[in-house]
């Protein structure tokens, strides 16, 4: 039986693209052709799951918090791209369109509703604990909404909502039962730190984290093994800082093997996007989460609070994220490894396995309905 294709709409940042890849792999395995619609930030669309699938780059931008003239320009780009998406729909006649949130998902999903012929099923995936602004706009048109959390704020009344969890990459889900071993207090064994800051690296981590680690006592610095994601321009600067104080570090603009880094990490420091929190929960790793302060719906704070409620980590507002405070926090955790072990166990409370399979099941049942 030949299936009609399924359009997957996801922005180019890892938080949207990685779960899209996981769903794409599951759908391809079930015999569904997939079509990717993304934005210009996506440098990995031609690799991996979507390498042999049709791919379309649409021009889109956010409008929240912008000046009136920039907001009008952004709305114009979204509408123009929606018309382009409509042409793609007419050409491929997809059975469904699945959007992973963010403004890049608006043109494909809105374009599917501008089609004058048979309209595909429309499924929205919300990866955060509060419905994002783009998804809030699109939810009124959707046939089904998939969520990552058991409770999601701002969901529309009367819509078909299914908790599927956040799809994570297979290599990360394979670590779901990997035990966590906290670093020993009195030992020369390595202390592994993973610092990620979104798929493009966050400036705040490049400024605060190196200074905090440099302020640690020498005997602790010599135990550190750091993997840190930074902007490409900052790689030689941050690498040089760590080298001067004897810290072993891998500094990179993109972490290719996230599964390996999570597996060995004693502590993760980073943002609180839905995909990041899901990966931390899947592997069971303690974290210090610094929510992105400019998120339109402050969804990262809600995600971080969910992790903090189950004891899986510590939320720190960006205004309070200083090198002195982080240094003191790290010293406390190294002296009290039992708190790290407790947080690792707590993080697993948010673990949801087989999310890609559950989301693919929802796609199939929505198409049939």
N, C-alpha and C positions, 0 to 999 in steps of 0.2 A: 504494500500500500504506500503510495506517494503522499507525503504530508505537504500542505501549504507551508511556506516559510513563516518564521516568527521574527519580528523586529525586536532587537534589544537596544534600548536607548540609555546611554550612560555617559556621563562626563569623563574627561580625561584624567581626573585625579584618581589616585588609588582607591579611595574610599568608595567611589562609585564603580570604578572599572573592575576591580578584583572580584566583587560579588557577581558582576555581569559575566565575567569570564567563567566563574563556577557554574552559573546557570547555563551559559552557552555550551559548556562541555556536556552537561547532563542532557540537554535537548538534542545535541548532535548524536549522542549515544542512543537516544530513542528514535532517531531517524528523521528529526525535524531539521530542515535547512534553517540557518540563522543569518540574519542581516544586522550588521552593527551600524548604529547611528551615534556619532560622538562629536566632540568639538576639537578645536585645533590644538589643545593642550596635550592631546593623547599621542605620545610617542611610541606606544607599544601596541597599537591597534593592528599593525601588520605582522605581529608575532603571535605565536601560541595558538589559542583556541580559534581566533577569528582570521588566521592567516589565509585560509582558503575560502573565506566567505566574502560576499559583497560588503563593502564598507563605504560609508558616506560621512563626510565631515560637514557639519552645519554651523553656521555662524550664530552664536547666541551669547548673551551676557546677562548678568544680574541687574536688577533695577532697585533693589532695596537699599535705602540709605544714600542714594545718589541725588545730585542736584536735578532740578526739574528738567533742564535741557538734556542732560545725560540719561535721565530716566526715559524721556520720550524717544531718544535715539535707541536705547536698549529695547524698548517695546517695538519699535519699528523693525529692528533686526530680528526679533523673535517672530514677528508676524511674517516677514519676508521668508525666513527659514521654514516657517510652517507651510508656506505655499510650496517650497521646494520639497519638503517632506511629503506633501500630498502627491506630488508627481511620482516620487519613489513608490508610494503605496499603490498608485494606479498601475505602475509598471510590474510590481512584484505580487500584488494581491495577497498580502500576508493574512494568516489566520488570526494572529494576535500581535499586539504591541505591548512590551513590558518595559516600564520606565523605572529607573533607580533613583529618581529624585534629582534635585539641582536644576538650574535653569537650562542646561543642555538637553534635558528630557522634555522640555515644553514643546519645541517644534515637532518632534515625531509624534507625540501623543495628541497634540492639538491638530496636527496635519491629518491624523487618522480620522478625526471627526469632521474634517472639511471635505472628505471624500464623498462624492455624490452617489457612488455605487454602494456595494456591500461594505459595511464598516467592520473592521476587525475587532475582536475582543480586546479590551483595554485593561491591563493589570498594572497596578502601581505597587512598588515595593518601598516601604518606609523603614529605613535602617536605624532611625533614632527613636528616642522615647517620647518625642513630640513631633507631630506632623510638620514637616518643613513647609516653607511658603510656596515653593513650586508645586509640591504634592497637594497642598491645601487648595491651590487653584485648579489642579487637574482632577482632584478626587470626585468632583461633581459629575465628571464625564465617565468615570471608571466603572467597570463591571465588577471588579474585585480589588481589595486592598490587602496586601500581605505585610505583616509587621514582624519586627525582630523581637520586640519586647511584649510581655503579656499585657502591659498597660501602656497605651500610647495616648497622649493628650491631643486634643483638637480633632479627633476623628469625626467625620460627618455622621449624622444619625441616619440609620436606614441602609447603610452600605454593607455589602458582604465583606466581612473582615476575617482573615485567617492568620493566626500566628504561625509563620513558617520558620522564623529565625533568620539570621543573616548568613547567606552563603559565604563560605570561606574556601580558600584554595585547598585542594585535596591534600597537599603535602602538610598543611597545617592541621587539618582535621585528623590526619593520621597520628598526630601527637596527643590526641584527646585523653589518653590514659597514661601518658608519660609522667612519672613521679617527679616531684619538685624536691630538691635538696638545698636547703639554705646554706650560705657560706658559714664556715666555722669562725668563731670569734678569735681564737688564739691559734693561728695557723698561717702558713705561707701560701696556702692554696689560692688560686685566682678568685677574684670577685668580678663576675661578668655583668657589665652594664650595657643595656641597649637603649639608645636615645634615637627615637624617630619623631619627625615633626611634620607629618603629612608627606605626600609623595614628592613635594618640591622642597622639603626642608623648611623649618621655621626659624626666623632670625632670632627669636627670643631664646631658643635653646643654644644657638651658637654663641650668644653673649653670656648667658647665665651659667650654663653647665660647665664649660671649661674652667671658669674662674672658681666655681665651687669645688671642683675636683683638685685644682691646684692648691687650694687652701687646706686640703686634708693632710693629716700627718704623713710623713715620708713613708713609714712602714706600711701604711694603707695604700698610698699611691703606687708603690711597687707591686702591690697585689692586683691592681686594677687591670682589667682587659675590657676596653671600651670599643663598642661599635656605634658610630654616630652618623646620622644622616644630616647633611648640611647642603646649602646651596653650592653649586659647582664653583663659584668664585671664592668660596670660603674654605675649600678643601686644603690648600697649602697653608693658610693662616692657622686653622685649628690644628692641623697635623703638627705644625711647628711648635705650638703652645704645649701640646701633650709631650712632645719629644723632649722639650727643655726640662720638664719636671719628672721624667722617667716613667711616664704612663704609656703603657702599650695600647695603641689605638688604631682602629681601622676607620678612617674618615672617608665618606663616600656620598655622592649626590643621590645614589639610588642603591637600595639594598636588594640584591638579586635573590639571595636565598634567605628569605625572611624566616622560613620554618627552622632552619638550622640555628639562626640567631635567637629565636624565641626559645628553642629547646634548651640552649645553654645559659640563657639569661637568668641571673638572680634577681634583677630588678629592671623594669622598663620605665622610661620617662618619656612622655609624649602628650599629644593631643588626645581628645576624647571623642573622635568621630565614631560613628556606629560600627564601621568595619574594624577599626583598631580595637574597640572594646570587645567585639565578638571574637577576635583572634586571641586576645588576652584571656578571655573566658574559656575558649576552646582548649588552650594549652595549660591554663591554670598558672599564670605568672603574676606576681604582685606588681603594682604600678603606682607611679606618681603621675596624675593626670592634670594637665593644665588646659582647660577648655579654651577654644578660640573665642576671644572676647567680642569679635565683630560678626559672629554668626547671626543671621537675620532673626531667627527664633530662639537663639541661645540654646540650641539643641544639644551642644556638646556639654553644657553644664548639667542638663538633665541626665545625659548618659553617664557622666562622671558621678553624679549623685546616686544613680542606680548601682554603680559599682561600689561606691563607698558604703551604701546601705547594707550590702551583703558582706562587707568586710574585706572586699577584694583589692582595695587600694586606697589612696589618699588624694582627694581633690584639692588643688591649690589654684586660687584665682591668679590670673596673670599679673595683676597689680601687686600681689604678695609674693610672686615668684622671684626671689632675689638670690644671689650667690651665697650670701651669709646664711639665709634661712635654709637653703638647700643643703649647704655643707653641714649644718647642725642636724638636719633631718637624716642625712646619710650616716653621719657618725652614730646617731641613736640606733638606726636600723642595723648597722654593722655590729654594734654592741649588744643588740637584742635580736638575733636571727630568728627567734621563735615568732616574732611579729611578722617577719617575711613569710615564714612557713604558714602562719595562720591566714595571711592575706592570699597566698597562693591557693589555699583550700577554699577560701571565700569566693575567689574569682570564678571557680568552677560552678558556683550556684547559678551563674548566668549562661552556662554552657548549653548550647542547643545543637545537637548533631543532625546531620543529614538535611540541612536547610535547603541545599540546592535541589535535592530530590523532592522535598515537600513543596518547594516553589514550582518546580516543573509539574508536579501533580496538580497544583492549583491552576496552572496555565492550561493543562489538558482538560480538566473538568470545566473550566470557564469556556473554552472553545466549544466543547460538546453541548454546554447549556445554551 
